């Protein structure tokens, strides 16, 4: 069976440029600190529970001290997300991953609380030739895994809108791409998301004060 690759998408945790939707409940510096925790916990989750190659894909690039530290600590491979909107960047990563590994997935750094069993199930499904999608509570998705490139799933999408999941599934049906759905999770975008998740996720407890 192929060993699918996992690409973690993360923005550089720079104050004022990341997690801006956490403001004004948190300062720009606090939002950057939260982003850094999310990235670290996501990498830890992935390395411990994904049997294939794990890549950390940084935006606007991977030249950030935190990314370098994580690469050294966990032996993850660093990549730049590159140019284009989110769809173009995900499509490019997945196409390259599929070409090298036979199957590939993208996960955001906003669901470090994802149970390890979900990643295990996703990997098993992909290794058996299935495409996988993880719905997010806000109408998007936190995980997408493909066994063949699907450019039509990523072009001209209204990223950030609550219709992304439904539109992705509609396009998949039109293109005869079948998805297995993972359990829905709440990704951490707003202060309300953070407070709800942090109550159950110990690494974020300190941000409840």
LUMLUMLUM-705208 format. One line per field, with one value per residue: residue in one letter; y, z, x of N, C-alpha, C in turn. Coordinates in Angstrom, 3 decimals, decimal comma, always signed. Each point is the difference from the previous one (the first is absolute). Layout:
# LUMLUMLUM-705208
rest c(A_...) $
n.py c(Y_...) $
n.pz c(Z_...) $
n.px c(X_...) $
ca.py c(Y_...) $
ca.pz c(Z_...) $
ca.px c(X_...) $
c.py c(Y_...) $
c.pz c(Z_...) $
c.px c(X_...) $
//
This chain:
# LUMLUMLUM-705208
rest c(X_X_X_X_X_X_X_X_X_X_X_X_X_X_X_X_X_X_X_X_X_X_X_X_X_X_X_X_X_X_X_X_X_X_X_X_X_X_X_X_X_X_X_X_X_X_X_X_X_X_X_X_X_X_X_X_X_X_X_X_X_X_X_X_X_X_X_X_X_X_X_X_X_X_X_X_X_X_X_X_X_X_X_X_X_X_X_X_X_X_X_X_X_X_X_X_X_X_X_X_X_X_X_X_X_X_X_X_X_X_X_X_X_X_X_X_X_X_X_X_X_X_X_X_X_X_X_X_X_X_X_X_X_X_X_X_X_X_X_X_X_X_X_X_X_X_X_X_X_X_X_X_X_X_X_X_X_X_X_X_X_X_X_X_X_X_X_X_X_X_X_X_X_X_X_X_X_X_X_X_X_X_X_X_X_X_X_X_X_X_X_X_X_X_X_X_X_X_X_X_X_X_X_X_X_X_X_X_X) $
n.py c(-1,200_+1,073_+0,811_+0,430_+1,109_+0,687_+1,000_+0,534_+0,695_+0,928_+1,066_+0,796_-0,379_+0,982_+0,745_+0,069_-1,180_-0,468_-0,829_+0,832_-1,094_-0,240_+1,034_+0,873_-1,209_-0,133_+0,370_+0,779_+0,396_+0,077_+0,611_+0,658_+0,221_+0,280_+0,729_+0,448_+0,088_+0,533_+0,711_+0,296_+0,211_+0,682_+0,556_+0,204_+0,400_+0,712_+0,445_+0,124_+0,472_+0,595_-1,201_+0,804_+0,568_+0,881_+0,929_+0,992_+0,494_+0,890_+0,983_+1,009_-0,420_-0,871_+1,234_-0,801_+0,604_+0,185_+0,265_+0,739_+0,504_+0,085_+0,501_+0,703_+0,392_+0,148_+0,559_+1,005_-0,133_+1,050_+0,617_+0,788_+0,656_+1,037_+0,353_+0,967_-0,166_-0,198_+0,106_+0,999_+0,478_-0,288_+0,448_+0,969_+0,187_-0,125_+0,753_+0,798_+0,019_+0,119_+0,896_+0,407_+0,143_+0,365_+0,716_+1,045_+0,629_+0,955_+0,428_+0,792_+1,122_-0,017_-1,251_+0,559_+0,282_-0,152_-0,880_-0,671_-0,480_+1,290_+0,413_-0,904_+0,336_+1,287_-0,288_-0,760_+0,933_+0,938_-0,744_-0,070_+1,212_+0,409_+0,913_+0,951_+0,350_+0,966_-0,057_+1,315_+0,370_+0,764_-1,226_-0,003_-0,240_-0,932_-0,925_-0,129_-1,209_-0,026_-0,866_+1,043_+0,776_+1,030_+0,566_-0,672_-0,637_+0,628_-0,024_+1,304_-0,384_+0,263_-0,084_-0,606_-0,301_+0,066_+0,252_+0,090_-0,569_+0,665_+1,082_-0,365_-0,365_+1,163_+0,657_-0,624_+0,169_+1,243_-0,134_-0,627_+0,916_-1,195_+0,597_-0,482_+0,213_+0,828_-0,222_+0,771_+1,040_+0,651_+0,736_+0,400_+0,811_-0,096_+1,052_+0,001_-0,218_+0,936_+0,763_-0,346_+0,126_+1,161_-0,010_-0,568_+1,028_-0,775_-0,183_+0,154_-0,738_+0,315_-0,207_-0,793_+0,368) $
n.pz c(+0,000_-0,653_+0,300_+0,140_-0,650_+1,061_-0,523_+0,965_-0,154_+0,054_+0,554_-0,382_+1,238_-0,802_+1,061_-0,066_-0,275_+1,202_-0,200_-0,983_-0,282_+0,666_-0,735_+0,936_+0,047_-0,992_+0,548_-0,930_+1,053_+0,714_-1,030_-0,121_+1,321_-0,120_-1,069_+0,721_+1,032_-0,789_-0,532_+1,169_+0,485_-1,121_+0,011_+1,298_-0,185_-1,042_+0,582_+1,048_-0,905_-0,785_-0,543_-0,885_-1,082_+0,828_-0,624_+0,387_-0,469_-0,067_+0,514_-0,688_+0,945_-0,061_-0,319_+1,015_+1,065_+0,185_-1,280_+0,078_+1,131_-0,551_-1,055_+0,840_+0,728_-1,077_-0,620_+0,146_-1,197_-0,220_-0,303_-1,052_+0,475_-0,223_-1,263_-0,138_-0,234_+1,048_-0,906_-0,580_+1,224_+0,384_-1,122_+0,080_+1,295_-0,189_-1,083_+0,654_+1,064_-0,823_-0,697_+1,211_+0,688_-1,068_+1,106_+0,225_+1,152_+0,165_+1,076_+0,496_+0,492_-0,378_-0,163_+0,847_+0,291_-1,267_+0,316_+0,581_+0,500_-0,083_+0,417_+0,940_+0,198_-0,027_+0,695_+0,801_-0,008_+0,145_+0,914_+0,237_-0,360_+1,210_-0,457_+0,756_+0,698_+0,716_+0,184_-0,155_+1,264_-0,566_-0,517_+0,518_-0,162_+0,896_-0,842_-0,953_-0,362_-0,944_-0,848_-0,517_-0,784_+0,651_-1,031_-0,491_+0,996_-0,653_-1,230_+0,153_+1,127_+0,631_+0,122_+1,114_-1,065_+0,496_-1,287_+0,533_+1,118_+0,012_-0,323_+0,917_+0,795_-0,317_+0,057_+1,152_+0,288_-0,429_+0,738_+0,555_+0,950_+0,516_+1,014_+0,874_+0,796_+0,566_+1,305_+0,226_-0,209_+1,127_-1,076_+0,384_-0,208_+0,798_+0,805_-0,555_-1,176_+0,281_+0,522_-1,053_-0,845_+0,510_+0,205_-1,189_-0,307_+0,772_-1,156_-0,087_+1,070_-0,202_-1,156_+0,968_+0,527) $
n.px c(+0,836_-0,450_+1,001_-1,250_+0,293_+0,424_-0,709_+0,727_-1,114_+0,963_-0,557_+0,979_+0,332_-0,371_+0,227_-1,323_+0,588_-0,233_-1,005_-0,184_-0,693_+1,128_+0,279_-0,422_-0,567_+0,882_+1,133_+0,553_+0,709_-1,114_-0,574_+1,162_-0,056_-1,280_+0,270_+1,026_-0,836_-0,907_+0,977_+0,556_-1,224_-0,236_+1,206_-0,114_-1,245_+0,422_+1,100_-0,786_-0,832_+0,869_-0,202_-0,571_+0,497_+0,575_-0,709_+0,793_-1,144_+0,969_-0,727_+0,541_+0,852_+0,974_+0,407_-0,247_+0,501_-1,304_-0,134_+1,096_-0,483_-1,200_+0,612_+0,763_-1,041_-0,771_+1,022_-0,873_-0,512_+0,775_-1,140_+0,195_-1,059_+0,776_-0,090_-0,920_-1,307_-0,797_-0,952_+0,647_+0,184_-1,238_-0,526_+0,901_-0,221_-1,302_+0,063_+0,866_-0,805_-1,027_+0,701_+0,355_-1,145_-0,684_+0,055_-0,813_+0,258_-0,914_+0,638_-0,940_+0,543_-1,285_+0,418_+0,862_-1,277_+0,321_-0,938_+0,957_-1,125_-0,299_+1,194_-0,090_-1,265_+0,355_+1,080_-0,727_-0,942_+0,918_+0,600_-1,315_+0,447_-0,401_-0,845_+0,545_-1,091_+0,567_-1,306_-0,015_-0,137_+0,947_-0,114_+1,209_+1,277_+0,365_-0,477_+0,913_-0,359_+0,917_-0,513_-0,620_+0,743_-0,526_+0,592_-1,050_+0,588_+0,960_-0,447_+0,221_+0,553_-1,136_+1,334_-0,343_-0,713_-1,220_+0,203_+1,227_-0,429_-1,159_+0,705_+0,887_-0,988_-0,570_+1,144_+0,208_-1,270_+0,112_+1,091_-1,034_+0,185_+0,183_-0,618_+0,881_-1,036_+0,865_+0,107_-1,034_+0,814_+0,190_+0,276_+1,180_-1,028_-1,051_-0,204_-1,208_+0,593_+0,891_-0,927_-0,746_+1,024_+0,427_-1,293_+0,184_+0,783_+0,735_+0,615_-1,317_+0,096_+1,261_-0,613_-0,453_+1,152) $
ca.py c(+1,200_+1,248_+0,747_+1,367_+1,101_+0,982_+1,362_+0,903_+1,378_+0,926_+1,332_+0,415_+0,618_+1,368_+0,872_+0,888_-0,642_-1,342_-0,133_+1,329_-0,123_-0,138_+1,356_+0,668_-0,744_-0,225_+0,952_-0,623_-0,850_-1,209_-0,781_-0,668_-1,054_-1,079_-0,641_-0,819_-1,196_-0,848_-0,620_-1,005_-1,145_-0,705_-0,776_-1,111_-0,956_-0,653_-0,843_-1,163_-0,833_-0,171_-0,872_+0,441_+1,237_+1,189_+1,249_+1,237_+0,948_+1,316_+1,150_-0,003_-0,990_-0,807_+0,635_+0,534_-0,787_-1,098_-1,089_-0,631_-0,768_-1,193_-0,893_-0,659_-0,834_-1,096_-0,479_+0,258_+0,699_+1,339_+0,453_+1,243_-0,183_+0,573_+1,054_-0,324_-0,058_-1,245_-1,126_-0,270_-0,527_-1,372_-0,847_-0,238_-0,923_-1,328_-0,585_-0,442_-1,126_-1,179_-0,442_-0,638_-0,992_-0,755_+0,613_+1,092_+0,717_+1,286_+0,306_+1,306_-0,002_+0,501_-1,106_-0,854_-0,843_-1,135_-1,281_-0,748_-1,044_+0,555_-0,059_-1,408_-0,435_+0,675_-0,633_-1,336_+0,145_+0,431_-1,099_-0,958_+0,587_+0,901_+1,422_+0,244_+1,399_+0,223_+1,207_+0,907_+0,468_+1,284_-0,184_-0,303_-1,317_+0,064_-1,050_-0,536_-0,979_-0,427_-1,022_+0,533_+1,450_+0,449_+1,452_+0,617_+0,187_+1,100_+1,203_+0,975_-0,305_+1,118_-0,487_+0,736_+0,035_-1,168_-0,908_-0,695_-1,451_-0,377_+0,216_-1,032_-1,261_+0,135_-0,136_-1,376_-0,824_+0,292_-0,540_-1,428_-0,208_-0,421_+0,265_-0,525_+1,126_-0,157_+0,747_+1,456_+0,625_+1,462_+0,569_+1,149_+1,256_+1,128_-0,157_-0,972_-1,330_-0,286_-0,279_-1,293_-1,081_+0,016_-0,666_-1,433_-0,241_+0,528_+0,985_+1,334_+0,419_+1,270_+1,131_+0,206_+0,990) $
ca.pz c(+0,000_+0,048_+1,254_-0,373_+0,639_+0,667_-0,080_+0,996_-0,465_+1,133_-0,210_+0,961_+1,178_+0,142_+0,572_-0,938_-1,303_+0,157_+0,960_+0,242_+0,437_+1,459_+0,542_+1,037_+1,264_+0,268_-0,682_-1,106_+0,526_+0,536_-1,136_-0,577_+0,941_-0,173_-1,282_+0,174_+0,746_-0,907_-0,956_+0,711_+0,375_-1,225_-0,444_+0,944_-0,315_-1,280_+0,033_+0,849_-0,429_-1,459_-0,308_-1,187_+0,072_+0,480_-0,470_+0,571_-1,117_+0,579_-0,792_-1,453_-0,292_+1,178_+0,670_+1,312_+1,019_+0,551_-0,971_+0,040_+1,247_-0,135_-0,956_+0,704_+1,089_-0,447_-1,318_-1,071_-1,150_-0,164_-1,350_-0,156_-0,663_-1,330_-0,447_-0,291_+1,126_+0,760_-0,883_-0,853_+0,822_+0,382_-1,200_-0,372_+0,973_-0,173_-1,269_+0,185_+0,923_-0,694_-0,959_+0,702_+0,996_-0,432_+0,626_+0,857_+0,714_+0,640_+1,236_+0,533_+1,360_+0,888_+0,687_+0,714_+0,892_-0,772_+0,610_-0,823_-0,719_-1,276_-0,926_-0,301_-0,941_-1,271_-0,655_-0,434_-1,156_-1,158_-0,408_-0,723_-1,257_+0,135_+0,265_+1,352_+0,297_+1,398_+0,101_+1,128_+0,505_-0,611_-1,391_-0,808_+0,352_+0,659_-0,549_-1,305_-0,485_-1,361_-0,620_-1,321_+0,013_-0,290_-0,131_-0,009_+1,382_+0,632_-0,834_+0,134_+1,188_+0,946_+1,230_+1,176_+0,046_+0,619_-1,042_-0,611_+0,046_-0,901_-1,379_-0,293_-0,237_-1,261_-1,081_+0,004_-0,648_-1,437_-0,556_+0,359_+1,084_+1,206_+1,262_+1,291_+0,924_+1,366_+0,950_-0,030_+1,099_+0,037_-0,108_+0,880_-0,734_+0,806_+1,435_+0,451_-0,326_+0,915_+1,333_-0,012_-0,141_+1,087_+1,188_-0,102_-0,592_+1,030_-0,419_-0,153_+1,254_+0,530_-0,694_+0,543_+1,083) $
ca.px c(-0,836_+0,768_+0,015_-0,351_+0,706_-0,848_+0,508_-0,574_+0,020_+0,081_+0,545_+1,009_-0,648_+0,503_-1,031_-0,658_-0,163_-0,537_-1,094_-0,564_-1,392_-0,010_-0,055_+0,785_+0,051_+1,419_+0,871_+0,737_+1,070_-0,629_-0,483_+1,162_+0,385_-0,983_+0,304_+1,194_-0,400_-0,772_+0,922_+0,804_-0,827_-0,392_+1,161_+0,145_-1,069_+0,241_+1,190_-0,259_-1,123_-0,075_+1,137_+0,718_+0,772_-0,700_+0,597_-0,520_-0,024_-0,155_-0,434_+0,216_+1,035_+0,339_+1,135_-0,359_+0,720_-0,802_-0,022_+1,320_+0,077_-0,835_+0,662_+1,098_-0,502_-0,858_+0,450_-0,964_+0,572_-0,545_-0,296_-0,757_-1,297_+0,117_-0,909_-1,390_-0,932_+0,087_-0,286_+1,160_+1,089_-0,343_+0,004_+1,400_+0,587_-0,592_+0,455_+1,386_-0,007_-0,531_+1,010_+1,117_-0,399_-1,175_-1,173_+0,452_-1,052_+0,303_-0,717_+0,342_+0,562_-1,057_-0,688_+0,957_-0,791_-0,523_+0,377_+0,944_-0,726_-0,469_+1,133_+0,250_-1,033_+0,223_+1,137_-0,405_-0,890_+0,769_+0,877_-0,842_-0,426_-1,149_+0,168_-0,497_-0,283_-0,362_-0,832_+0,150_-1,295_-0,350_-0,394_+1,170_+0,543_+1,297_+0,861_-0,376_+0,960_-0,317_+0,836_+0,354_-0,210_-1,367_+0,112_-1,324_-0,452_+0,725_+0,032_-1,094_-0,785_-0,108_+0,618_-0,423_-1,459_-0,617_-0,488_+1,128_-0,197_-1,087_+0,437_+0,993_-0,707_-0,734_+0,973_+0,491_-1,023_+0,029_+1,232_+0,050_+0,953_-0,721_+0,678_-0,393_-0,017_+0,454_-0,839_+0,108_+0,744_+0,005_+1,332_+0,158_+0,142_-0,459_+0,148_-1,002_+0,533_+1,098_-0,524_-0,688_+0,974_+0,981_-0,541_+0,239_+1,323_+0,897_+1,014_-0,583_-0,657_+0,519_-0,635_-1,351_+0,045) $
c.py c(+1,251_+0,610_+1,463_+1,030_+0,957_+1,357_+0,863_+1,423_+0,934_+1,342_+0,274_+0,708_+1,375_+0,890_+0,968_-0,606_-1,365_+0,019_+1,349_-0,065_-0,260_+1,369_+0,527_-0,760_-0,297_+1,046_-0,681_-0,922_-1,300_-0,900_-0,753_-1,133_-1,200_-0,752_-0,913_-1,289_-0,956_-0,726_-1,107_-1,253_-0,794_-0,852_-1,205_-1,088_-0,789_-0,973_-1,272_-0,980_-0,182_-0,809_+0,423_+1,280_+1,159_+1,236_+1,161_+1,084_+1,393_+1,047_+1,268_-0,918_-0,716_+0,586_+0,684_-0,868_-1,161_-1,184_-0,747_-0,868_-1,300_-0,998_-0,759_-0,992_-1,249_-0,594_+0,107_+0,779_+1,354_+0,322_+1,378_-0,324_+0,587_+1,012_-0,508_+0,012_-1,354_-1,215_-0,374_-0,634_-1,441_-0,937_-0,363_-0,992_-1,416_-0,663_-0,510_-1,209_-1,284_-0,554_-0,775_-1,198_-0,844_+0,519_+1,071_+0,702_+1,323_+0,113_+1,389_-0,115_+0,476_-1,102_-0,910_-0,940_-1,186_-1,310_-0,798_-1,082_+0,502_-0,024_-1,436_-0,529_+0,624_-0,642_-1,383_+0,063_+0,384_-1,095_-1,061_+0,627_+0,943_+1,455_+0,329_+1,500_+0,118_+1,286_+0,811_+0,574_+1,295_-0,097_-0,189_-1,426_+0,178_-0,982_-0,371_-0,918_-0,545_-1,070_+0,333_+1,496_+0,355_+1,511_+0,689_+0,244_+1,282_+1,323_+0,871_-0,359_+1,215_-0,453_+0,888_+0,103_-1,284_-1,035_-0,888_-1,517_-0,437_+0,149_-1,026_-1,331_+0,044_-0,189_-1,427_-0,936_+0,194_-0,613_-1,487_-0,300_-0,326_+0,263_-0,850_+1,159_-0,400_+0,693_+1,498_+0,501_+1,518_+0,476_+1,334_+1,242_+1,205_-0,263_-1,003_-1,425_-0,397_-0,378_-1,359_-1,161_-0,087_-0,692_-1,498_-0,333_+0,694_+1,020_+1,424_+0,534_+1,375_+1,220_+0,230_+1,080_+1,399) $
c.pz c(+0,000_+1,387_-0,345_+0,782_+0,624_-0,025_+1,027_-0,521_+1,203_-0,456_+1,028_+1,174_+0,314_+0,469_-1,049_-1,354_+0,084_+1,067_+0,350_+0,458_+1,502_+0,693_-0,083_+1,322_+0,424_-0,777_-1,194_+0,476_+0,568_-1,133_-0,669_+0,899_-0,116_-1,293_+0,122_+0,751_-0,916_-0,987_+0,675_+0,328_-1,222_-0,527_+0,915_-0,279_-1,257_+0,062_+0,810_-0,616_-1,503_-0,444_-1,202_+0,237_+0,454_-0,441_+0,738_-1,060_+0,532_-0,988_+0,742_-0,445_+1,299_+0,789_+1,291_+1,059_+0,568_-0,949_+0,004_+1,242_-0,105_-0,981_+0,667_+1,040_-0,494_-1,352_-1,068_-1,104_-0,140_-1,476_+0,069_-0,633_-1,402_-0,305_-0,177_+1,232_+0,679_-0,890_-0,873_+0,791_+0,440_-1,193_-0,403_+0,958_-0,194_-1,284_+0,129_+0,923_-0,649_-0,972_+0,678_+0,837_-0,400_+0,567_+0,959_+0,623_+0,500_+1,258_+0,444_+1,395_+1,029_+0,734_+0,713_+0,983_-0,728_+0,676_-0,917_-0,818_-1,344_-1,028_-0,408_-1,010_-1,375_-0,770_-0,545_-1,236_-1,251_-0,508_-0,777_-1,241_+0,061_+0,125_+1,306_+0,214_+1,452_+0,149_+1,254_+0,377_-0,660_-1,469_-0,957_+0,246_+0,574_-0,579_-1,374_-0,472_-1,339_-0,474_-1,452_+0,015_-0,388_-0,073_+0,111_+1,407_+0,626_-0,755_+0,244_+1,144_+0,921_+1,364_+1,172_+0,132_+0,611_-0,983_-0,580_-0,020_-0,998_-1,452_-0,412_-0,305_-1,300_-1,180_-0,089_-0,687_-1,510_-0,671_+0,304_+0,997_+1,260_+1,240_+1,120_+0,998_+1,387_+0,941_-0,102_+1,227_-0,078_-0,171_+0,743_-0,828_+0,878_+1,479_+0,556_-0,287_+1,011_+1,379_+0,062_-0,048_+1,226_+1,259_+0,014_-0,446_+0,849_-0,502_-0,162_+1,285_+0,452_-0,680_+0,445_+1,069_-0,502) $
c.px c(+0,872_-0,046_-0,288_+0,810_-1,005_+0,694_-0,738_+0,148_-0,034_+0,553_+1,081_-0,684_+0,580_-1,142_-0,535_-0,265_-0,679_-1,099_-0,632_-1,452_-0,121_-0,071_-1,437_+0,070_+1,436_+0,803_+0,671_+1,115_-0,557_-0,503_+1,150_+0,486_-0,948_+0,273_+1,204_-0,315_-0,771_+0,906_+0,804_-0,804_-0,447_+1,140_+0,211_-1,023_+0,315_+1,168_-0,238_-0,994_-0,143_+1,206_+0,823_+0,784_-0,879_+0,786_-0,657_+0,144_-0,313_-0,457_+0,396_+1,129_+0,342_+1,164_-0,443_+0,677_-0,805_-0,015_+1,336_+0,160_-0,794_+0,615_+1,136_-0,510_-0,713_+0,388_-1,088_+0,703_-0,684_-0,202_-0,642_-1,343_+0,008_-1,086_-1,425_-0,870_+0,106_-0,234_+1,182_+1,133_-0,285_+0,079_+1,426_+0,657_-0,521_+0,480_+1,433_+0,068_-0,493_+1,034_+1,122_-0,444_-1,211_-1,298_+0,511_-1,196_+0,531_-0,850_+0,435_+0,571_-1,013_-0,752_+1,002_-0,686_-0,618_+0,416_+0,924_-0,705_-0,529_+1,123_+0,291_-1,010_+0,205_+1,140_-0,365_-0,898_+0,783_+0,925_-0,767_-0,659_-1,172_+0,453_-0,719_-0,188_-0,448_-0,792_+0,325_-1,355_-0,443_-0,382_+1,158_+0,463_+1,400_+0,998_-0,528_+1,114_-0,434_+0,972_+0,311_-0,288_-1,434_-0,047_-1,352_-0,551_+0,547_-0,057_-1,230_-0,956_-0,007_+0,527_-0,362_-1,505_-0,538_-0,504_+1,096_-0,208_-1,059_+0,420_+1,045_-0,670_-0,795_+0,940_+0,535_-0,989_+0,029_+1,222_+0,183_+1,121_-0,792_+0,839_-0,580_+0,117_+0,484_-0,984_+0,242_+0,762_-0,156_+1,440_+0,041_+0,290_-0,293_+0,257_-1,005_+0,454_+1,073_-0,518_-0,699_+0,984_+0,905_-0,500_+0,301_+1,427_+1,048_+1,034_-0,525_-0,634_+0,454_-0,622_-1,435_-0,016_-0,359) $
//
